[in-house]
Amino acid sequence: MKGKKEIIVATILVAMVLVTLFLYLIGTREIEYNQIVSIGIVLVLVGLAMYIIWDKIRNIQKGLPGKDERVISISHKAGYYGFIAAIWSAVLIPTMIDIIFGYELDAGDISAIVVLVSGFVFVASYLYLYQKGK
């Protein structure tokens, strides 16, 4: 039953992200290049999250537990990699953009970059470690 609750909550969160993104796009009059890139990254992250949810649903339908020791270990390792990516992206990306383009990012842009980079690293490392089996 615990696995089913997690799937329902994750599905609701994915739906909320998609609705929020849709409402954001409706309210935006002009879409700039950096917004297109951010929206694309968010859509990729949502797609990968939907794949993870689908995989858990498939495991529960087969009678397997939603989480076992291996999945918990993989989640912890992927979370660690995402955390390290968040720290370094907060430091390196604004510095590199300032050096290369001479443009100083706003705090909101930096926050968005940190969330997107750490989310992407988490999902990518989770899927890699899950396929690798460690």
C-alpha positions as CSV (number, residue, x, y, z in Angstrom):
1,M,0.0,0.0,0.0
2,K,2.9,2.3,0.8
3,G,4.1,2.1,-2.8
4,K,0.7,3.0,-4.2
5,K,0.6,6.2,-2.0
6,E,4.0,7.3,-3.3
7,I,2.8,6.8,-6.9
8,I,-0.3,8.8,-6.3
9,V,1.6,11.7,-4.6
10,A,4.2,11.7,-7.4
11,T,1.6,11.7,-10.1
12,I,-0.2,14.6,-8.4
13,L,3.0,16.5,-8.2
14,V,3.8,15.9,-11.9
15,A,0.3,17.0,-12.8
16,M,0.7,20.2,-10.7
17,V,4.0,21.0,-12.4
18,L,2.4,20.6,-15.8
19,V,-0.6,22.7,-14.9
20,T,1.7,25.4,-13.5
21,L,3.8,25.4,-16.6
22,F,0.7,25.6,-18.8
23,L,-0.6,28.6,-16.8
24,Y,2.8,30.3,-17.0
25,L,2.8,29.9,-20.7
26,I,-0.7,31.3,-21.0
27,G,0.2,34.4,-18.9
28,T,3.4,35.1,-20.7
29,R,3.1,37.6,-23.6
30,E,6.6,37.2,-25.0
31,I,8.8,34.2,-24.5
32,E,12.5,34.8,-24.5
33,Y,15.2,32.3,-25.4
34,N,16.3,31.6,-21.8
35,Q,12.6,30.9,-21.0
36,I,12.4,28.4,-23.8
37,V,15.5,26.6,-22.6
38,S,14.2,26.5,-19.1
39,I,10.8,25.2,-20.2
40,G,12.5,22.5,-22.3
41,I,14.6,21.4,-19.3
42,V,11.5,21.3,-17.1
43,L,9.7,19.2,-19.7
44,V,12.6,16.8,-19.9
45,L,12.7,16.4,-16.1
46,V,8.9,15.8,-16.0
47,G,9.2,13.2,-18.7
48,L,12.0,11.4,-16.8
49,A,10.0,11.6,-13.6
50,M,7.0,10.1,-15.4
51,Y,9.3,7.3,-16.6
52,I,10.4,6.6,-13.0
53,I,6.7,6.6,-11.8
54,W,5.8,4.2,-14.7
55,D,8.6,1.9,-13.6
56,K,7.3,1.8,-10.1
57,I,3.8,1.1,-11.3
58,R,5.1,-1.8,-13.4
59,N,7.0,-3.2,-10.4
60,I,3.9,-3.0,-8.1
61,Q,1.8,-4.7,-10.8
62,K,4.3,-7.6,-11.0
63,G,4.0,-8.0,-7.2
64,L,7.4,-6.5,-6.4
65,P,7.8,-3.8,-3.7
66,G,7.8,-0.2,-4.8
67,K,11.1,0.3,-3.0
68,D,13.8,-2.1,-1.9
69,E,17.2,-1.7,-0.4
70,R,18.8,-1.3,-3.9
71,V,16.4,1.5,-4.9
72,I,16.8,3.3,-1.6
73,S,20.6,3.1,-2.0
74,I,20.3,4.4,-5.6
75,S,18.1,7.2,-4.5
76,H,20.6,8.3,-1.8
77,K,23.5,8.2,-4.2
78,A,21.6,10.2,-6.9
79,G,20.5,12.7,-4.2
80,Y,24.1,13.2,-3.2
81,Y,25.1,13.8,-6.8
82,G,22.2,16.2,-7.2
83,F,23.3,18.1,-4.1
84,I,26.9,18.4,-5.2
85,A,25.7,19.6,-8.6
86,A,23.5,22.2,-6.9
87,I,26.4,23.6,-5.0
88,W,28.8,23.8,-7.9
89,S,26.2,25.1,-10.3
90,A,25.4,27.9,-7.9
91,V,29.1,28.9,-7.9
92,L,30.4,28.1,-11.4
93,I,27.5,28.9,-13.8
94,P,27.1,32.6,-12.7
95,T,30.8,33.0,-12.7
96,M,31.2,31.5,-16.2
97,I,28.4,33.5,-17.6
98,D,29.8,36.7,-16.2
99,I,33.3,35.9,-17.6
100,I,32.2,34.8,-21.0
101,F,29.2,37.1,-21.8
102,G,29.8,39.9,-19.3
103,Y,26.3,39.5,-18.0
104,E,25.4,39.3,-14.3
105,L,22.5,36.9,-13.5
106,D,19.7,37.9,-11.2
107,A,19.1,35.9,-8.1
108,G,15.9,34.3,-9.6
109,D,17.9,33.1,-12.6
110,I,20.5,31.6,-10.4
111,S,17.9,29.8,-8.3
112,A,16.2,28.4,-11.5
113,I,19.6,27.2,-12.8
114,V,20.4,25.5,-9.5
115,V,17.0,23.8,-9.3
116,L,17.1,22.6,-13.0
117,V,20.8,21.5,-12.9
118,S,20.4,19.6,-9.6
119,G,17.1,18.0,-10.8
120,F,18.6,16.9,-14.1
121,V,21.7,15.5,-12.4
122,F,19.5,13.6,-9.9
123,V,17.3,12.1,-12.5
124,A,20.1,11.2,-14.9
125,S,22.2,9.7,-12.1
126,Y,19.2,7.8,-10.8
127,L,18.4,6.3,-14.2
128,Y,22.1,5.5,-14.8
129,L,22.6,3.8,-11.4
130,Y,19.3,2.0,-11.8
131,Q,20.3,0.5,-15.2
132,K,23.8,-0.2,-13.9
133,G,22.4,-2.0,-10.9
134,K,24.5,-0.5,-8.1
